[in-house]
Amino acid sequence: MNDQLRGNALINDALGSALRSGGSALGTVPALLKRVLAEESWREFVTKRGEHVRHERFADFVTALPLKGLGSDVALVRRIVADDPETLDLLDQALQNPVGHPTSIGNNVPSRPEGNTQAKALRRLRSEAEHGDEQAAELHAEVLAGNISAHAAMVKAGYRPKTISIPIGRPERVAAYLRKHMPREALARLIELLTKEDQ
């Protein structure tokens, strides 16, 4: 058991070292973090100084000073793994608060992803999948496999409206974009609104 706890500390230390080193070392963070989260080595370990450390919340492990934690902050870790959907999803699961804990995880970082972030999309898809939505489960898996973006999955699932960017310099181009992406009834309503005189 002690060997396992010391082994946990080794992988935790490797992750903390990569975060603190910066530069090219940051490229190893997603894989190391994925391992730390999958093996839950952050929950309990014995440091090289012989200290027995336990954490109930992943956020506490992130912010605890080395060797008891990563000596970092949650927002930074999120930013570093933002382009890795699988690691981001594991991170979000680890950050969800255990029952009985307050909703804030400290350092002014909310426990829930905010805005239209990839993490927020992954959480919604995962939550819907856990409640039996088969389409959400399939889309969640597709995002993790890198086959579709989190935003596209949210649109396909009907959780976000489809949006397009329209160059406004030339009316002909605007019309072409709208004809391509809007249903006929919506276009008719738009024409009605555009030609209606101000009341």
ROSE-4610 file (N, C-alpha, C; in Angstrom, 1 decimal, always signed):
// ROSE-4610
residu = [M/M/M/N/N/N/D/D/D/Q/Q/Q/L/L/L/R/R/R/G/G/G/N/N/N/A/A/A/L/L/L/I/I/I/N/N/N/D/D/D/A/A/A/L/L/L/G/G/G/S/S/S/A/A/A/L/L/L/R/R/R/S/S/S/G/G/G/G/G/G/S/S/S/A/A/A/L/L/L/G/G/G/T/T/T/V/V/V/P/P/P/A/A/A/L/L/L/L/L/L/K/K/K/R/R/R/V/V/V/L/L/L/A/A/A/E/E/E/E/E/E/S/S/S/W/W/W/R/R/R/E/E/E/F/F/F/V/V/V/T/T/T/K/K/K/R/R/R/G/G/G/E/E/E/H/H/H/V/V/V/R/R/R/H/H/H/E/E/E/R/R/R/F/F/F/A/A/A/D/D/D/F/F/F/V/V/V/T/T/T/A/A/A/L/L/L/P/P/P/L/L/L/K/K/K/G/G/G/L/L/L/G/G/G/S/S/S/D/D/D/V/V/V/A/A/A/L/L/L/V/V/V/R/R/R/R/R/R/I/I/I/V/V/V/A/A/A/D/D/D/D/D/D/P/P/P/E/E/E/T/T/T/L/L/L/D/D/D/L/L/L/L/L/L/D/D/D/Q/Q/Q/A/A/A/L/L/L/Q/Q/Q/N/N/N/P/P/P/V/V/V/G/G/G/H/H/H/P/P/P/T/T/T/S/S/S/I/I/I/G/G/G/N/N/N/N/N/N/V/V/V/P/P/P/S/S/S/R/R/R/P/P/P/E/E/E/G/G/G/N/N/N/T/T/T/Q/Q/Q/A/A/A/K/K/K/A/A/A/L/L/L/R/R/R/R/R/R/L/L/L/R/R/R/S/S/S/E/E/E/A/A/A/E/E/E/H/H/H/G/G/G/D/D/D/E/E/E/Q/Q/Q/A/A/A/A/A/A/E/E/E/L/L/L/H/H/H/A/A/A/E/E/E/V/V/V/L/L/L/A/A/A/G/G/G/N/N/N/I/I/I/S/S/S/A/A/A/H/H/H/A/A/A/A/A/A/M/M/M/V/V/V/K/K/K/A/A/A/G/G/G/Y/Y/Y/R/R/R/P/P/P/K/K/K/T/T/T/I/I/I/S/S/S/I/I/I/P/P/P/I/I/I/G/G/G/R/R/R/P/P/P/E/E/E/R/R/R/V/V/V/A/A/A/A/A/A/Y/Y/Y/L/L/L/R/R/R/K/K/K/H/H/H/M/M/M/P/P/P/R/R/R/E/E/E/A/A/A/L/L/L/A/A/A/R/R/R/L/L/L/I/I/I/E/E/E/L/L/L/L/L/L/T/T/T/K/K/K/E/E/E/D/D/D/Q/Q/Q]
num = [1/1/1/2/2/2/3/3/3/4/4/4/5/5/5/6/6/6/7/7/7/8/8/8/9/9/9/10/10/10/11/11/11/12/12/12/13/13/13/14/14/14/15/15/15/16/16/16/17/17/17/18/18/18/19/19/19/20/20/20/21/21/21/22/22/22/23/23/23/24/24/24/25/25/25/26/26/26/27/27/27/28/28/28/29/29/29/30/30/30/31/31/31/32/32/32/33/33/33/34/34/34/35/35/35/36/36/36/37/37/37/38/38/38/39/39/39/40/40/40/41/41/41/42/42/42/43/43/43/44/44/44/45/45/45/46/46/46/47/47/47/48/48/48/49/49/49/50/50/50/51/51/51/52/52/52/53/53/53/54/54/54/55/55/55/56/56/56/57/57/57/58/58/58/59/59/59/60/60/60/61/61/61/62/62/62/63/63/63/64/64/64/65/65/65/66/66/66/67/67/67/68/68/68/69/69/69/70/70/70/71/71/71/72/72/72/73/73/73/74/74/74/75/75/75/76/76/76/77/77/77/78/78/78/79/79/79/80/80/80/81/81/81/82/82/82/83/83/83/84/84/84/85/85/85/86/86/86/87/87/87/88/88/88/89/89/89/90/90/90/91/91/91/92/92/92/93/93/93/94/94/94/95/95/95/96/96/96/97/97/97/98/98/98/99/99/99/100/100/100/101/101/101/102/102/102/103/103/103/104/104/104/105/105/105/106/106/106/107/107/107/108/108/108/109/109/109/110/110/110/111/111/111/112/112/112/113/113/113/114/114/114/115/115/115/116/116/116/117/117/117/118/118/118/119/119/119/120/120/120/121/121/121/122/122/122/123/123/123/124/124/124/125/125/125/126/126/126/127/127/127/128/128/128/129/129/129/130/130/130/131/131/131/132/132/132/133/133/133/134/134/134/135/135/135/136/136/136/137/137/137/138/138/138/139/139/139/140/140/140/141/141/141/142/142/142/143/143/143/144/144/144/145/145/145/146/146/146/147/147/147/148/148/148/149/149/149/150/150/150/151/151/151/152/152/152/153/153/153/154/154/154/155/155/155/156/156/156/157/157/157/158/158/158/159/159/159/160/160/160/161/161/161/162/162/162/163/163/163/164/164/164/165/165/165/166/166/166/167/167/167/168/168/168/169/169/169/170/170/170/171/171/171/172/172/172/173/173/173/174/174/174/175/175/175/176/176/176/177/177/177/178/178/178/179/179/179/180/180/180/181/181/181/182/182/182/183/183/183/184/184/184/185/185/185/186/186/186/187/187/187/188/188/188/189/189/189/190/190/190/191/191/191/192/192/192/193/193/193/194/194/194/195/195/195/196/196/196/197/197/197/198/198/198/199/199/199]
x = [+0.8/+0.0/+0.9/+1.9/+2.8/+3.5/+3.8/+4.5/+3.5/+2.2/+1.2/+1.1/+1.1/+0.9/+2.2/+3.3/+4.5/+4.5/+4.0/+3.9/+2.9/+1.8/+0.9/+1.6/+2.5/+3.2/+4.1/+4.7/+5.6/+4.9/+3.7/+3.0/+2.5/+2.0/+1.6/+2.7/+3.9/+5.0/+5.4/+5.3/+5.6/+4.7/+3.4/+2.4/+2.7/+3.0/+3.3/+4.5/+5.5/+6.8/+6.5/+5.7/+5.4/+4.7/+3.7/+3.0/+3.9/+4.8/+5.7/+6.8/+7.2/+8.3/+7.9/+6.6/+6.1/+6.8/+6.8/+7.4/+6.9/+7.9/+7.5/+7.0/+7.4/+6.9/+5.4/+4.7/+3.3/+2.6/+3.3/+2.8/+2.5/+3.2/+3.0/+1.9/+1.4/+0.4/-0.9/-1.5/-2.7/-2.6/-1.5/-1.4/-1.1/-0.3/-0.1/-1.3/-2.1/-3.3/-4.3/-4.4/-5.3/-5.0/-3.7/-3.3/-3.7/-3.3/-3.6/-5.1/-5.9/-7.4/-7.9/-7.5/-7.9/-7.6/-6.3/-5.9/-6.2/-6.7/-7.1/-5.9/-4.7/-3.5/-3.5/-4.3/-4.4/-5.1/-5.9/-6.7/-5.9/-4.9/-4.1/-2.7/-1.7/-0.3/+0.7/+1.9/+2.9/+4.1/+4.4/+5.4/+6.8/+7.8/+9.1/+9.7/+9.0/+9.4/+8.7/+7.9/+7.2/+5.8/+5.4/+4.1/+2.9/+2.0/+0.8/-0.3/-0.7/-1.6/-2.9/-4.0/-5.3/-6.0/-6.7/-7.6/-8.9/-10.0/-11.3/-11.7/-11.2/-11.6/-10.4/-10.6/-9.5/-8.9/-9.8/-9.4/-8.4/-8.6/-7.7/-6.3/-6.3/-5.0/-4.3/-5.1/-4.5/-3.8/-4.5/-4.0/-3.0/-3.0/-2.1/-0.6/+0.2/+1.6/+2.3/+3.3/+4.1/+4.8/+4.9/+4.7/+3.3/+2.4/+1.1/+0.1/+0.5/-0.4/+0.4/-0.3/+0.3/+0.9/+0.4/+0.8/+0.4/-0.8/-1.3/-2.7/-3.4/-4.8/-5.6/-6.9/-7.8/-7.9/-8.0/-8.2/-7.0/-5.8/-4.7/-4.7/-5.0/-5.0/-6.1/-7.2/-8.3/-7.8/-7.1/-6.6/-5.6/-4.7/-3.7/-4.3/-5.4/-5.9/-7.2/-7.4/-8.6/-8.8/-7.6/-7.7/-7.7/-7.8/-7.9/-9.2/-10.3/-11.6/-11.7/-10.9/-11.0/-10.5/-9.3/-8.8/-9.6/-10.2/-11.0/-12.3/-12.8/-14.0/-13.7/-12.5/-12.1/-11.9/-11.3/-11.1/-12.4/-13.3/-14.6/-15.3/-15.2/-15.8/-15.2/-13.9/-13.1/-13.5/-13.8/-14.0/-15.5/-16.3/-17.7/-17.7/-18.4/-18.3/-19.0/-18.3/-18.9/-20.1/-21.0/-22.2/-21.7/-22.4/-22.1/-21.1/-20.5/-19.5/-20.1/-19.6/-20.1/-19.9/-20.6/-20.5/-19.2/-18.6/-17.3/-16.1/-15.1/-14.0/-12.8/-13.0/-11.9/-11.2/-10.3/-9.6/-10.4/-11.7/-12.7/-12.9/-12.7/-13.0/-14.2/-15.3/-16.5/-16.4/-17.1/-17.1/-17.7/-18.5/-19.2/-18.5/-18.2/-17.7/-18.7/-18.2/-19.1/-19.1/-20.2/-20.3/-20.5/-20.1/-20.3/-19.0/-18.3/-17.0/-17.2/-16.1/-16.1/-16.4/-15.8/-16.1/-17.6/-18.2/-19.6/-20.4/-20.1/-20.7/-20.6/-19.3/-19.1/-19.9/-20.0/-20.7/-22.2/-22.7/-24.2/-24.4/-23.6/-23.7/-23.6/-22.6/-22.3/-23.5/-24.1/-25.2/-26.4/-26.7/-27.9/-27.7/-26.4/-26.2/-26.4/-26.0/-26.2/-27.7/-28.5/-30.0/-30.7/-29.9/-30.5/-30.7/-30.2/-30.3/-29.2/-29.6/-28.7/-28.0/-28.7/-28.1/-27.0/-27.2/-26.2/-25.0/-25.2/-24.1/-23.3/-23.9/-23.2/-22.4/-23.0/-22.4/-21.2/-21.4/-20.3/-19.1/-19.4/-18.3/-17.6/-18.4/-17.8/-16.9/-17.3/-16.4/-15.1/-15.2/-14.0/-13.1/-13.7/-12.9/-12.3/-12.7/-12.2/-12.8/-14.0/-14.7/-15.6/-16.0/-16.9/-16.5/-16.8/-16.5/-17.6/-17.3/-18.3/-19.4/-19.1/-20.2/-21.1/-20.5/-21.3/-22.2/-21.7/-22.5/-23.6/-23.4/-24.5/-25.6/-25.2/-26.1/-26.9/-26.2/-26.9/-27.8/-27.5/-28.4/-29.6/-29.5/-30.6/-30.4/-29.2/-29.0/-28.5/-28.1/-27.6/-28.2/-28.6/-29.0/-27.9/-28.1/-27.1/-26.9/-25.6/-25.2/-24.3/-24.3/-23.4/-22.8/-21.7/-21.1/-21.3/-21.8/-22.2/-21.4/-20.6/-19.9/-20.9/-20.9/-22.0/-21.6/-20.5/-20.0/-20.9/-21.3/-22.1/-23.5/-24.5/-25.9/-26.1/-25.5/-25.7/-25.1/-24.0/-23.4/-24.3/-24.8/-25.6/-26.9/-27.5/-28.6/-28.3/-27.1/-26.7/-26.5/-25.9/-25.7/-27.0/-27.9/-29.2/-30.1/-30.0/-30.8/-30.3/-29.0/-28.3/-28.7/-28.8/-28.9/-30.2/-31.1/-32.4/-33.6/-34.5/-35.7/-36.5/-37.3/-38.0/-39.0/-39.6/-40.6/-39.9/-38.7/-37.9/-37.4/-37.0/-36.6/-37.8/-39.0/-40.1/-40.4/-40.3/-40.5/-39.5/-38.2/-37.1/-37.4/-37.8/-38.1/-39.2/-40.2/-41.3/-40.8/-40.0/-39.4/-38.5/-37.7/-36.8/-37.5/-38.6/-39.4/-40.4/-40.7/-41.7/-41.1/-41.9/-41.5/-41.5/-40.6/-40.6/-41.9/-42.4/-43.6/-43.4]
y = [-1.2/+0.0/+1.3/+1.2/+2.4/+2.6/+1.6/+1.7/+2.4/+2.0/+2.6/+4.1/+4.5/+5.9/+6.7/+6.1/+6.8/+6.9/+5.9/+6.0/+7.1/+7.2/+8.3/+9.7/+9.8/+11.0/+11.3/+10.3/+10.5/+11.1/+10.6/+11.1/+12.5/+12.7/+14.0/+15.0/+14.7/+15.6/+15.9/+14.9/+15.1/+16.1/+16.0/+17.0/+18.4/+18.5/+19.8/+20.4/+19.6/+20.1/+20.6/+19.9/+20.4/+21.7/+21.9/+23.1/+24.3/+24.0/+25.1/+25.4/+24.4/+24.7/+25.5/+25.4/+26.2/+25.8/+26.7/+26.4/+25.1/+24.3/+23.1/+22.0/+22.2/+21.2/+21.2/+22.3/+22.4/+21.4/+21.0/+20.1/+18.7/+18.4/+17.1/+17.1/+18.3/+18.5/+17.7/+17.8/+17.0/+15.5/+14.9/+13.5/+13.1/+13.9/+13.7/+13.9/+15.0/+15.3/+14.2/+13.7/+12.6/+11.4/+11.1/+9.9/+10.2/+11.4/+11.7/+11.6/+12.0/+12.0/+10.6/+9.8/+8.5/+7.6/+7.7/+6.9/+7.4/+8.6/+9.3/+9.4/+9.5/+9.6/+10.8/+11.8/+13.1/+12.9/+11.9/+11.7/+11.3/+10.5/+10.0/+9.6/+10.1/+9.8/+10.1/+9.6/+9.8/+10.5/+11.7/+12.5/+11.9/+12.4/+11.9/+12.3/+13.2/+13.6/+12.7/+11.7/+10.8/+11.3/+12.5/+13.0/+12.3/+11.8/+11.2/+12.3/+12.4/+13.5/+12.9/+13.5/+13.1/+14.4/+14.3/+15.4/+14.8/+15.6/+15.2/+15.9/+17.1/+17.8/+18.1/+17.9/+18.0/+19.5/+20.4/+21.9/+22.1/+21.4/+21.6/+21.1/+19.9/+19.4/+20.3/+20.9/+21.9/+23.0/+23.6/+24.8/+24.6/+23.4/+23.1/+23.2/+23.7/+23.9/+22.6/+22.5/+21.3/+21.0/+19.8/+18.6/+18.0/+18.8/+18.3/+18.6/+19.3/+19.6/+20.1/+20.8/+21.3/+22.7/+23.4/+24.8/+25.7/+25.4/+26.1/+26.6/+27.0/+27.4/+26.7/+26.5/+25.8/+26.4/+27.7/+28.5/+28.2/+28.2/+27.9/+26.5/+25.6/+24.2/+24.0/+24.6/+24.6/+25.1/+26.3/+26.9/+26.0/+25.3/+24.5/+23.3/+22.8/+21.5/+21.9/+23.1/+23.5/+22.9/+22.5/+22.0/+20.4/+19.8/+18.4/+18.0/+17.7/+17.5/+16.4/+15.3/+14.2/+14.6/+15.3/+15.7/+16.8/+17.7/+18.7/+18.1/+17.1/+16.4/+15.7/+15.0/+14.4/+15.5/+16.6/+17.7/+18.2/+18.4/+19.0/+18.0/+16.7/+15.7/+15.8/+15.9/+15.9/+17.2/+18.3/+19.6/+19.7/+18.8/+18.8/+18.5/+19.3/+19.3/+18.0/+17.4/+16.3/+16.8/+15.9/+16.2/+16.8/+17.9/+18.6/+19.6/+19.9/+20.9/+22.1/+23.3/+24.5/+24.5/+25.4/+25.4/+26.1/+26.9/+27.6/+26.7/+26.7/+25.9/+26.7/+28.0/+28.8/+29.5/+30.5/+31.2/+31.9/+32.2/+32.9/+32.1/+30.8/+30.0/+29.2/+29.4/+28.7/+27.2/+26.4/+25.0/+24.6/+25.4/+25.1/+26.0/+25.4/+26.2/+27.3/+28.4/+29.5/+29.8/+30.5/+30.9/+29.7/+29.9/+28.9/+28.1/+27.8/+27.1/+25.7/+25.1/+23.7/+22.8/+23.3/+22.5/+22.5/+23.7/+23.8/+22.8/+22.8/+22.0/+20.5/+20.1/+18.7/+18.3/+19.2/+18.9/+18.7/+19.6/+19.4/+18.1/+17.8/+16.5/+15.3/+15.4/+14.3/+14.1/+15.2/+15.2/+14.6/+15.1/+14.5/+13.1/+12.7/+11.2/+10.4/+10.9/+10.2/+10.1/+11.0/+10.9/+10.1/+9.4/+8.5/+9.0/+10.2/+10.7/+10.1/+9.1/+8.4/+9.3/+10.3/+11.2/+12.0/+12.4/+13.2/+12.3/+11.0/+10.1/+9.9/+9.7/+9.6/+10.8/+12.0/+13.2/+13.5/+13.2/+13.3/+12.5/+11.2/+10.3/+10.9/+11.4/+12.0/+13.2/+14.0/+15.2/+14.7/+13.7/+13.2/+12.5/+11.9/+11.3/+12.3/+13.6/+14.6/+14.6/+14.0/+13.9/+15.1/+15.8/+16.9/+17.9/+19.2/+20.2/+20.1/+20.6/+20.6/+21.5/+22.6/+23.6/+22.9/+22.2/+21.6/+20.5/+19.8/+18.7/+19.4/+20.5/+21.2/+21.7/+22.1/+22.6/+21.4/+20.3/+19.1/+18.5/+18.6/+18.1/+19.0/+20.2/+21.2/+22.0/+22.0/+22.8/+24.2/+24.4/+25.8/+26.1/+27.3/+27.7/+27.7/+27.4/+27.5/+28.9/+29.3/+30.7/+30.7/+31.8/+32.0/+33.4/+33.5/+34.9/+35.4/+36.6/+37.2/+38.4/+38.4/+39.6/+40.7/+41.9/+42.8/+43.9/+43.8/+44.8/+44.8/+43.6/+43.6/+42.9/+43.6/+43.1/+41.8/+41.6/+40.4/+39.2/+39.4/+38.3/+38.0/+39.0/+38.8/+38.0/+38.4/+37.6/+36.2/+35.9/+34.6/+33.7/+34.3/+33.6/+33.3/+34.2/+34.0/+33.0/+33.0/+32.1/+30.6/+30.5/+29.2/+28.6/+29.5/+29.0/+29.2/+30.0/+30.2/+29.5/+28.9/+28.4/+29.5/+29.0/+30.0/+30.9/+30.2/+31.0/+32.1/+31.7/+32.7/+33.8/+33.5/+34.6/+35.5/+35.0/+35.8/+36.7/+36.2/+37.0/+38.1/+37.8/+38.8/+39.9/+39.5/+40.5/+41.4/+40.9/+41.6/+42.6/+42.2/+43.0/+44.1/+43.8/+44.8/+45.8/+45.5/+46.5/+47.2/+46.8/+47.5/+48.8/+49.8/+51.2/+51.3/+52.1/+52.3/+52.9/+52.3/+52.8/+54.1]
z = [+0.0/+0.0/+0.0/+0.8/+0.9/-0.5/-1.2/-2.5/-3.4/-3.4/-4.2/-3.9/-2.6/-2.2/-2.6/-2.6/-3.0/-4.6/-5.2/-6.7/-7.1/-6.3/-6.6/-6.5/-5.5/-5.3/-6.5/-7.0/-8.2/-9.4/-9.7/-10.9/-10.6/-9.3/-8.9/-9.0/-8.6/-8.6/-10.1/-11.0/-12.4/-13.0/-12.6/-13.1/-12.6/-11.3/-10.7/-11.2/-11.5/-12.1/-13.5/-14.3/-15.7/-15.6/-14.7/-14.6/-14.2/-13.3/-12.8/-13.8/-14.6/-15.5/-16.7/-17.1/-18.3/-19.6/-20.5/-21.8/-22.4/-23.0/-23.7/-22.7/-21.5/-20.5/-20.4/-20.7/-20.6/-21.6/-22.6/-23.6/-23.0/-21.9/-21.2/-20.2/-19.9/-18.8/-19.1/-20.3/-20.6/-20.3/-20.8/-20.6/-19.1/-18.4/-17.0/-16.2/-16.5/-15.8/-16.0/-17.2/-17.5/-16.7/-16.5/-15.7/-14.2/-13.7/-12.3/-12.0/-13.0/-12.8/-12.9/-13.9/-14.1/-13.0/-12.5/-11.4/-10.0/-10.0/-8.7/-7.7/-8.3/-7.5/-6.6/-6.9/-6.2/-4.8/-4.7/-3.5/-2.2/-2.4/-1.3/-1.8/-1.1/-1.5/-0.3/-0.4/+0.6/-0.1/+0.3/-0.3/-0.1/-0.8/-0.6/+0.7/+1.4/+2.8/+3.8/+3.3/+4.2/+4.7/+4.2/+4.7/+4.0/+4.8/+4.3/+4.0/+2.7/+2.3/+1.7/+2.2/+1.6/+1.2/+0.0/-0.4/-0.8/-0.4/-0.7/-2.0/-2.3/-3.4/-4.3/-5.6/-6.6/-6.5/-6.4/-6.3/-5.2/-4.1/-3.0/-3.3/-4.0/-4.5/-5.4/-6.4/-7.3/-6.6/-5.6/-5.0/-3.8/-3.3/-2.2/-2.7/-1.8/-2.1/-2.3/-3.2/-3.3/-2.0/-1.6/-2.3/-2.0/-1.3/-0.9/-2.0/-3.1/-4.2/-5.4/-6.3/-7.5/-7.4/-6.4/-6.2/-7.4/-7.9/-9.1/-8.8/-9.9/-9.7/-10.8/-10.5/-11.4/-12.7/-12.8/-14.0/-15.0/-14.4/-15.3/-15.8/-15.0/-15.4/-16.5/-16.3/-17.3/-18.7/-18.6/-19.9/-20.6/-19.8/-20.4/-21.1/-20.6/-21.2/-22.1/-22.3/-23.1/-24.4/-25.1/-26.4/-26.4/-25.2/-25.1/-24.5/-25.3/-24.8/-23.8/-24.0/-23.0/-21.6/-21.6/-20.3/-19.7/-20.5/-20.0/-19.4/-20.0/-19.4/-18.1/-18.0/-16.8/-15.7/-16.1/-15.1/-14.6/-15.5/-15.0/-14.1/-14.4/-13.5/-12.1/-12.1/-10.8/-10.0/-10.7/-10.0/-9.5/-10.0/-9.5/-8.0/-7.3/-5.8/-5.2/-4.2/-3.5/-2.8/-2.4/-1.7/-0.3/+0.1/+1.4/+1.3/+0.1/+0.0/-0.6/-0.3/-0.9/-2.4/-3.1/-4.6/-5.1/-4.2/-4.7/-4.4/-5.3/-5.0/-4.7/-4.3/-3.9/-5.0/-4.6/-5.6/-6.6/-6.2/-7.1/-8.4/-8.4/-9.6/-9.4/-10.2/-10.0/-10.3/-9.6/-9.8/-11.1/-11.6/-12.9/-14.0/-15.2/-16.3/-16.7/-17.1/-17.4/-18.9/-19.3/-20.7/-21.7/-22.9/-23.9/-24.1/-23.0/-23.1/-23.4/-23.9/-24.2/-23.0/-21.8/-20.6/-20.2/-20.4/-20.1/-21.1/-22.3/-23.3/-22.9/-22.6/-22.2/-21.0/-20.0/-18.8/-19.1/-20.0/-20.4/-21.1/-22.0/-22.8/-21.9/-21.0/-20.0/-19.1/-18.6/-17.7/-18.4/-19.6/-20.3/-20.6/-20.9/-21.2/-19.9/-18.8/-17.5/-17.2/-17.7/-17.5/-18.6/-19.4/-20.4/-21.8/-22.1/-23.4/-24.3/-25.2/-26.0/-27.0/-27.6/-28.6/-27.9/-26.7/-25.9/-25.6/-25.3/-25.0/-26.3/-27.4/-28.7/-29.0/-28.9/-29.2/-28.2/-27.0/-26.0/-26.4/-26.8/-27.2/-28.5/-29.4/-30.6/-30.3/-29.3/-29.0/-28.4/-27.5/-26.8/-27.8/-28.8/-29.9/-30.9/-30.7/-31.6/-33.0/-33.1/-34.4/-34.7/-33.6/-33.7/-32.6/-32.8/-31.8/-30.7/-29.5/-28.5/-28.9/-29.5/-29.9/-31.0/-32.0/-33.0/-32.4/-31.4/-30.7/-30.0/-29.3/-28.6/-29.6/-30.7/-31.8/-32.3/-32.6/-33.1/-32.1/-30.8/-29.7/-29.5/-30.0/-29.8/-28.5/-27.9/-26.7/-27.0/-28.2/-28.6/-30.0/-30.2/-31.6/-32.5/-33.8/-34.8/-35.1/-35.2/-35.5/-36.7/-37.4/-38.6/-38.5/-39.1/-39.3/-40.7/-40.7/-42.0/-42.3/-43.5/-43.9/-44.3/-43.7/-43.9/-45.0/-45.6/-46.6/-47.9/-48.3/-49.6/-49.4/-49.7/-49.5/-50.2/-51.4/-52.1/-51.4/-50.7/-49.9/-48.7/-48.1/-46.9/-47.3/-48.4/-48.9/-49.2/-49.8/-50.2/-48.9/-47.9/-46.6/-46.0/-46.0/-45.3/-46.1/-47.4/-48.2/-47.9/-47.7/-47.5/-46.2/-45.2/-43.8/-43.1/-43.7/-43.0/-43.8/-43.0/-43.7/-44.4/-45.4/-46.2/-45.4/-44.4/-43.6/-42.8/-42.2/-41.5/-42.3/-43.6/-44.5/-44.8/-45.0/-45.3/-44.2/-43.0/-41.8/-41.7/-42.0/-41.9/-42.9/-44.1/-45.2/-44.7/-44.1/-43.6/-42.5/-41.6/-40.6/-41.1/-42.1/-42.7/-43.5/-44.2/-45.0/-44.2/-43.0/-42.2/-41.7/-41.9/-41.5/-40.0/-39.4/-38.0/-37.5/-36.4/-35.8/-35.1]
